[in-house]
Amino acid sequence: MEATLAALKPGEQGALVRIQGENRLRQRLTEMGFIKGSTIGVDSTAPFGDPRSYSIRGYQVTLRNAEAEQIIVEI
């Protein structure tokens, strides 16, 4: 089942399927290690829900929900 990264709750994880959106966003995320098939886990959410912290390839990255909505994962 596919969903956006923003739809996952803390403690859940998914495998990256694709990154939607503009080329600049896709390039930046790819350079940060967001590569097809990588497992991404949701670590925590800020008090008001934005931004959120994710684990990917052994490190943590923080993304705004608008960015996370562009990342499609397989749950």
Protein Blocks (a to p, Z undefined) as FASTA:
>chain_A
ZZdfklpcehiacddfbdedjfklmmmmmmnopaghiacddfbdcfkopacdddeehiac
dddfklmmmpccdZZ
